[in-house]
Amino acid sequence: MKRILIVLLLPAVLLMVSFSGAQTPDAIQEQKLLALIKEVQTQQAQLAQNQAKIEEKINELEETIHDARIYSKRSK
């Protein structure tokens, strides 16, 4: 059991050590990352607005269908 644990932990520790020695991103990469984050946030806001518009149109359509059903029952 201890051997299996050592066999599993050793590669994980080595992997963590290799990542800790990696270089930090420079300022240009950070600026690009921030620009991408802002773009994604803008897209998410647009998606939320579009979803609200879709829900509003669906509600209007449901109301129209409901009214049409009432009027069609009255004409029969």
Secondary structure, DSSP 8 states (H G I E B T S, - for coil): -HHHHHHHHHHHHHHHHHHHTS----HHHHHHHHHHHHHHHHHHHHHHHHHHHHHHHHHHHHHHHHHHHHHHHHH-
